Amino acid sequence: MKYAGLLVMPAGFFLSIAALVLFADPIERSVFVLCGLLVELLGLGVAVRGHMLARGESRP
């Protein structure tokens, strides 16, 4: 799961960049950029949870 989160974060970044390039209307652009940022946050959450230790587990 941690690798999936690390792959989703750049996808959100490229969504935001694509919105800046493709949309002329400022409202559509801002909504699309907001969605891209939310995708980045989701990827960050998945990556962080993937790196967390389970309860009772210790590092070697």
N, CA and C atoms as a LAMMPS dump frame, in Angstrom:
ITEM: TIMESTEP
0
ITEM: NUMBER OF ATOMS
180
ITEM: BOX BOUNDS ff ff ff
-5.0000000000000000e+02 5.0000000000000000e+02
-5.0000000000000000e+02 5.0000000000000000e+02
-5.0000000000000000e+02 5.0000000000000000e+02
ITEM: ATOMS id mol type element x y z
1 1 1 N 0.815 -1.197 0
2 1 2 C 0 0 0
3 1 3 C 0.857 1.258 0
4 2 1 N 2.027 1.184 0.626
5 2 2 C 2.83 2.401 0.684
6 2 3 C 3.286 2.837 -0.705
7 3 1 N 3.539 1.885 -1.59
8 3 2 C 3.952 2.239 -2.94
9 3 3 C 2.785 2.806 -3.745
10 4 1 N 1.592 2.325 -3.478
11 4 2 C 0.414 2.871 -4.16
12 4 3 C 0.22 4.333 -3.786
13 5 1 N 0.404 4.648 -2.517
14 5 2 C 0.291 6.037 -2.087
15 5 3 C 1.338 6.921 -2.717
16 6 1 N 2.539 6.388 -2.86
17 6 2 C 3.611 7.17 -3.473
18 6 3 C 3.385 7.374 -4.971
19 7 1 N 2.613 6.499 -5.59
20 7 2 C 2.28 6.675 -7.01
21 7 3 C 1.092 7.611 -7.213
22 8 1 N 0.209 7.672 -6.222
23 8 2 C -0.985 8.512 -6.349
24 8 3 C -0.631 9.992 -6.165
25 9 1 N 0.356 10.286 -5.329
26 9 2 C 0.706 11.679 -5.078
27 9 3 C 1.136 12.425 -6.351
28 10 1 N 2.009 11.871 -7.179
29 10 2 C 2.34 12.594 -8.423
30 10 3 C 1.153 12.705 -9.374
31 11 1 N 0.243 11.75 -9.322
32 11 2 C -0.943 11.829 -10.174
33 11 3 C -1.773 13.065 -9.822
34 12 1 N -1.926 13.338 -8.533
35 12 2 C -2.64 14.54 -8.116
36 12 3 C -1.927 15.807 -8.543
37 13 1 N -0.604 15.779 -8.49
38 13 2 C 0.185 16.932 -8.924
39 13 3 C -0.03 17.192 -10.41
40 14 1 N 0.016 16.137 -11.216
41 14 2 C -0.168 16.318 -12.655
42 14 3 C -1.6 16.708 -13.003
43 15 1 N -2.569 16.285 -12.201
44 15 2 C -3.946 16.748 -12.406
45 15 3 C -4.032 18.254 -12.201
46 16 1 N -3.376 18.746 -11.167
47 16 2 C -3.392 20.181 -10.91
48 16 3 C -2.709 20.959 -12.027
49 17 1 N -1.586 20.468 -12.501
50 17 2 C -0.881 21.14 -13.596
51 17 3 C -1.728 21.109 -14.876
52 18 1 N -2.378 19.983 -15.135
53 18 2 C -3.23 19.872 -16.323
54 18 3 C -4.394 20.852 -16.246
55 19 1 N -4.944 21.054 -15.048
56 19 2 C -6.05 22 -14.903
57 19 3 C -5.601 23.412 -15.237
58 20 1 N -4.409 23.769 -14.834
59 20 2 C -3.914 25.114 -15.127
60 20 3 C -3.729 25.325 -16.626
61 21 1 N -3.367 24.271 -17.321
62 21 2 C -3.104 24.386 -18.754
63 21 3 C -4.401 24.298 -19.57
64 22 1 N -5.316 23.417 -19.167
65 22 2 C -6.466 23.104 -20.018
66 22 3 C -7.685 24.006 -19.827
67 23 1 N -7.932 24.469 -18.606
68 23 2 C -9.172 25.196 -18.354
69 23 3 C -8.949 26.696 -18.388
70 24 1 N -9.818 27.389 -19.112
71 24 2 C -9.733 28.847 -19.191
72 24 3 C -10.605 29.513 -18.119
73 25 1 N -11.722 28.881 -17.784
74 25 2 C -12.628 29.432 -16.788
75 25 3 C -12.008 29.29 -15.393
76 26 1 N -11.884 30.386 -14.645
77 26 2 C -11.225 30.314 -13.339
78 26 3 C -11.949 29.429 -12.325
79 27 1 N -13.257 29.341 -12.424
80 27 2 C -14.001 28.511 -11.464
81 27 3 C -13.732 27.03 -11.73
82 28 1 N -13.823 26.631 -12.997
83 28 2 C -13.528 25.232 -13.336
84 28 3 C -12.087 24.879 -12.993
85 29 1 N -11.189 25.796 -13.27
86 29 2 C -9.772 25.563 -12.987
87 29 3 C -9.544 25.369 -11.49
88 30 1 N -10.142 26.223 -10.67
89 30 2 C -9.927 26.123 -9.227
90 30 3 C -10.546 24.853 -8.65
91 31 1 N -11.697 24.448 -9.169
92 31 2 C -12.313 23.198 -8.704
93 31 3 C -11.444 21.998 -9.067
94 32 1 N -10.917 22.007 -10.268
95 32 2 C -10.08 20.898 -10.715
96 32 3 C -8.759 20.856 -9.949
97 33 1 N -8.182 22.02 -9.671
98 33 2 C -6.957 22.072 -8.868
99 33 3 C -7.234 21.574 -7.458
100 34 1 N -8.379 21.933 -6.898
101 34 2 C -8.754 21.453 -5.571
102 34 3 C -8.875 19.932 -5.562
103 35 1 N -9.465 19.365 -6.596
104 35 2 C -9.566 17.903 -6.696
105 35 3 C -8.179 17.272 -6.798
106 36 1 N -7.285 17.883 -7.554
107 36 2 C -5.918 17.376 -7.65
108 36 3 C -5.207 17.41 -6.312
109 37 1 N -5.407 18.483 -5.539
110 37 2 C -4.806 18.568 -4.213
111 37 3 C -5.384 17.522 -3.264
112 38 1 N -6.679 17.258 -3.392
113 38 2 C -7.282 16.216 -2.559
114 38 3 C -6.737 14.835 -2.91
115 39 1 N -6.476 14.592 -4.185
116 39 2 C -5.866 13.324 -4.597
117 39 3 C -4.466 13.209 -4.005
118 40 1 N -3.725 14.312 -3.984
119 40 2 C -2.393 14.29 -3.376
120 40 3 C -2.48 13.982 -1.889
121 41 1 N -3.436 14.58 -1.198
122 41 2 C -3.605 14.312 0.229
123 41 3 C -4.003 12.861 0.483
124 42 1 N -4.837 12.316 -0.374
125 42 2 C -5.2 10.908 -0.242
126 42 3 C -3.977 10.014 -0.407
127 43 1 N -3.154 10.304 -1.395
128 43 2 C -1.928 9.541 -1.606
129 43 3 C -0.988 9.653 -0.422
130 44 1 N -0.889 10.845 0.148
131 44 2 C -0.043 11.036 1.325
132 44 3 C -0.569 10.225 2.5
133 45 1 N -1.872 10.227 2.683
134 45 2 C -2.466 9.44 3.769
135 45 3 C -2.222 7.952 3.6
136 46 1 N -2.356 7.454 2.385
137 46 2 C -2.111 6.031 2.128
138 46 3 C -0.642 5.692 2.356
139 47 1 N 0.253 6.574 1.921
140 47 2 C 1.684 6.325 2.102
141 47 3 C 2.063 6.332 3.575
142 48 1 N 1.517 7.258 4.338
143 48 2 C 1.822 7.321 5.771
144 48 3 C 1.273 6.098 6.481
145 49 1 N 0.046 5.73 6.172
146 49 2 C -0.536 4.547 6.83
147 49 3 C 0.192 3.27 6.423
148 50 1 N 0.731 3.222 5.235
149 50 2 C 1.485 2.057 4.793
150 50 3 C 2.812 1.917 5.507
151 51 1 N 3.368 3.017 5.981
152 51 2 C 4.649 2.979 6.676
153 51 3 C 4.505 2.83 8.19
154 52 1 N 3.287 2.944 8.697
155 52 2 C 3.073 2.82 10.146
156 52 3 C 3.175 1.36 10.563
157 53 1 N 3.654 1.149 11.769
158 53 2 C 3.729 -0.201 12.318
159 53 3 C 2.374 -0.603 12.876
160 54 1 N 2.052 -1.882 12.769
161 54 2 C 0.816 -2.392 13.354
162 54 3 C 0.98 -2.432 14.88
163 55 1 N -0.119 -2.451 15.592
164 55 2 C -0.055 -2.508 17.052
165 55 3 C 0.636 -3.788 17.495
166 56 1 N 1.523 -3.649 18.43
167 56 2 C 2.245 -4.797 18.953
168 56 3 C 3.441 -5.222 18.114
169 57 1 N 3.652 -4.592 16.992
170 57 2 C 4.75 -4.934 16.112
171 57 3 C 5.964 -4.063 16.469
172 58 1 N 7.144 -4.638 16.381
173 58 2 C 8.35 -3.864 16.678
174 58 3 C 9.286 -3.897 15.48
175 59 1 N 10.137 -2.913 15.419
176 59 2 C 11.111 -2.858 14.315
177 59 3 C 12.269 -3.79 14.602
178 60 1 N 12.815 -4.38 13.549
179 60 2 C 13.95 -5.301 13.76
180 60 3 C 15.22 -4.567 14.102
